[in-house]
Amino acid sequence: MNQMKSNENYSHLFQQGQEAGFTYFFGQLYPALTFYSFKITADKEASEEIVSNAFIKIWDKHERFSDADSIKNYLYRVVRNDALKHLAKEKRKTERNKEMIYLFGNDQEKDHFDNLVRAETLRELLRAIKDLPAECSKVFHLLYVEGKSIQEAAKELNLSPSTIKTQKTRGLTALRKTIKPIVLIIVLTLSVV
């Protein structure tokens, strides 16, 4: 009886848009909803995101829900639908990957040659990056080797994003002059084979 009274009180707070109502139902339902989503998706991160998004969706419509059962039912329905959409999206991604392999083939000898060319190109690119001025070299390494964003590189190097962009532009200009002959060699090598 006490649980029922709590649900009723918090349902009323939820419907009025008070944070205490949201917090109560989030605490009560989040673990079970995440488990439910995980059983469908088999992806922990996706399940957590799906459940968080479900709570955002219901909170946007909080005035429509007057009791705990309607809140719970809505959340389970949204989580189920979004988990199934996630599965379908992942399946499409897998199918696209299979199509790409089919279209472009999986010839191991060709792959070996392509990988060799890529490795040598990367080696020459890394050498060229090392030959850049120190600040440009650091920026290029973070942006292109480690794959960091301009903001992440700026934070790591304790520089402004505009300084990172300037160094990137300077580095690109210098590399274009250095790498053109390398690219020409690669193109000639590929056209001979």
C-alpha positions as CSV (number, residue, x, y, z in Angstrom):
1,M,0.0,0.0,0.0
2,N,2.8,2.4,0.9
3,Q,4.5,1.8,-2.6
4,M,1.2,2.5,-4.3
5,K,0.8,5.8,-2.4
6,S,4.4,6.7,-3.3
7,N,3.8,5.9,-7.0
8,E,0.6,8.0,-6.9
9,N,2.4,11.0,-5.3
10,Y,5.4,10.9,-7.6
11,S,3.1,10.4,-10.6
12,H,1.4,13.6,-9.7
13,L,4.7,15.4,-9.4
14,F,5.9,13.9,-12.7
15,Q,2.7,15.1,-14.5
16,Q,3.3,18.6,-13.1
17,G,6.8,18.7,-14.4
18,Q,8.5,18.6,-11.1
19,E,12.0,17.2,-11.1
20,A,11.3,15.0,-8.0
21,G,8.8,13.0,-10.0
22,F,11.3,12.5,-12.8
23,T,14.1,11.5,-10.5
24,Y,11.8,9.0,-8.7
25,F,10.8,7.2,-11.9
26,F,14.3,7.4,-13.3
27,G,15.6,5.7,-10.2
28,Q,12.9,3.1,-10.2
29,L,12.9,2.2,-13.9
30,Y,16.3,3.0,-15.4
31,P,18.1,-0.3,-14.4
32,A,15.2,-2.5,-15.6
33,L,14.8,-0.6,-18.8
34,T,18.5,-0.8,-19.6
35,F,18.5,-4.5,-18.9
36,Y,15.4,-4.9,-21.2
37,S,17.1,-2.9,-24.0
38,F,20.4,-4.9,-23.6
39,K,18.5,-8.2,-24.0
40,I,17.4,-6.9,-27.4
41,T,20.5,-5.1,-28.6
42,A,23.3,-6.9,-26.8
43,D,25.0,-3.5,-26.7
44,K,25.5,-1.9,-23.3
45,E,26.3,1.6,-24.5
46,A,23.5,1.6,-27.0
47,S,21.1,0.4,-24.4
48,E,22.0,3.1,-22.0
49,E,21.6,5.7,-24.7
50,I,18.2,4.3,-25.8
51,V,16.9,4.4,-22.2
52,S,18.2,7.9,-21.6
53,N,16.5,9.1,-24.8
54,A,13.3,7.4,-23.7
55,F,13.3,9.4,-20.5
56,I,13.9,12.6,-22.5
57,K,11.0,11.7,-24.8
58,I,8.6,11.1,-21.9
59,W,9.7,14.2,-20.0
60,D,8.9,16.3,-23.0
61,K,5.3,15.0,-22.7
62,H,5.1,14.7,-18.9
63,E,1.7,16.4,-18.6
64,R,0.1,13.5,-20.5
65,F,1.0,10.9,-17.9
66,S,-1.2,10.7,-14.7
67,D,-0.2,7.4,-13.2
68,A,2.8,5.1,-12.7
69,D,1.6,2.4,-15.0
70,S,1.2,4.7,-18.0
71,I,4.7,6.1,-17.4
72,K,6.2,2.6,-17.1
73,N,4.2,1.3,-20.2
74,Y,5.2,4.2,-22.3
75,L,8.9,3.8,-21.4
76,Y,8.9,0.1,-22.1
77,R,7.2,0.7,-25.5
78,V,9.7,3.4,-26.5
79,V,12.7,1.4,-25.4
80,R,11.5,-1.7,-27.2
81,N,10.9,0.3,-30.5
82,D,14.1,2.2,-30.3
83,A,16.1,-1.0,-29.5
84,L,14.6,-2.7,-32.5
85,K,15.4,0.3,-34.7
86,H,19.0,0.1,-33.4
87,L,19.1,-3.5,-34.4
88,A,17.8,-2.8,-37.9
89,K,20.3,0.0,-38.3
90,E,23.2,-2.3,-37.3
91,K,21.9,-4.9,-39.7
92,R,21.9,-2.4,-42.5
93,K,25.4,-1.4,-41.7
94,T,26.6,-5.0,-41.7
95,E,24.8,-5.6,-45.1
96,R,26.5,-2.5,-46.6
97,N,29.9,-3.8,-45.5
98,K,29.2,-7.2,-47.1
99,E,28.1,-5.4,-50.3
100,M,31.3,-3.4,-50.3
101,I,33.4,-6.5,-50.0
102,Y,31.4,-8.1,-52.8
103,L,31.6,-5.1,-55.1
104,F,35.3,-4.4,-54.5
105,G,36.3,-8.0,-54.0
106,N,38.5,-9.5,-51.4
107,D,41.4,-10.5,-53.5
108,Q,44.2,-11.1,-51.0
109,E,47.0,-10.4,-53.5
110,K,45.5,-7.1,-54.5
111,D,44.9,-6.3,-50.8
112,H,48.5,-7.2,-50.0
113,F,49.7,-4.7,-52.6
114,D,47.2,-2.0,-51.6
115,N,48.3,-2.5,-47.9
116,L,51.9,-2.3,-48.9
117,V,51.3,1.0,-50.8
118,R,49.3,2.4,-47.9
119,A,52.0,1.5,-45.4
120,E,54.8,3.1,-47.5
121,T,52.6,6.2,-48.1
122,L,52.0,6.4,-44.4
123,R,55.7,6.0,-43.7
124,E,56.6,8.8,-46.1
125,L,53.8,11.0,-44.7
126,L,55.0,10.5,-41.1
127,R,58.5,11.3,-42.2
128,A,57.3,14.5,-43.9
129,I,55.3,15.4,-40.8
130,K,58.5,15.0,-38.6
131,D,60.3,17.4,-41.0
132,L,57.7,20.1,-40.4
133,P,58.5,22.9,-37.8
134,A,58.0,21.5,-34.3
135,E,54.6,23.2,-33.6
136,C,53.2,22.1,-37.0
137,S,54.5,18.6,-36.4
138,K,52.8,18.3,-33.1
139,V,49.5,19.6,-34.5
140,F,49.6,17.3,-37.5
141,H,50.4,14.3,-35.3
142,L,47.5,15.0,-33.1
143,L,45.1,15.8,-35.9
144,Y,46.0,13.2,-38.5
145,V,47.8,10.4,-36.7
146,E,45.8,10.3,-33.5
147,G,42.6,11.6,-35.1
148,K,41.9,14.3,-32.6
149,S,39.6,17.2,-33.3
150,I,40.9,20.8,-33.5
151,Q,39.4,21.5,-30.0
152,E,41.0,18.4,-28.5
153,A,44.4,19.3,-30.0
154,A,44.1,22.8,-28.7
155,K,43.3,21.6,-25.2
156,E,46.2,19.1,-25.2
157,L,48.7,21.6,-26.5
158,N,47.3,24.5,-24.4
159,L,46.8,26.6,-27.6
160,S,43.7,28.3,-29.0
161,P,41.7,26.6,-31.8
162,S,42.6,29.4,-34.2
163,T,46.4,28.7,-33.6
164,I,45.8,25.0,-34.3
165,K,44.0,25.9,-37.5
166,T,46.8,28.2,-38.5
167,Q,49.4,25.5,-37.8
168,K,47.3,23.0,-39.8
169,T,47.2,25.4,-42.8
170,R,50.9,26.0,-42.7
171,G,51.6,22.3,-42.4
172,L,49.3,21.4,-45.3
173,T,51.0,24.0,-47.5
174,A,54.4,22.6,-46.6
175,L,53.3,19.0,-47.0
176,R,51.8,19.7,-50.5
177,K,55.2,20.8,-51.7
178,T,56.9,17.7,-50.1
179,I,54.4,15.0,-50.9
180,K,53.6,15.7,-54.5
181,P,56.5,13.7,-55.8
182,I,55.6,10.8,-53.5
183,V,52.0,10.8,-54.7
184,L,53.3,10.8,-58.3
185,I,55.5,7.8,-57.6
186,I,52.5,6.0,-56.1
187,V,50.2,6.8,-59.0
188,L,52.9,5.6,-61.5
189,T,53.4,2.4,-59.5
190,L,49.7,1.7,-59.4
191,S,49.3,2.4,-63.2
192,V,52.1,0.0,-64.0
193,V,50.6,-2.9,-62.1
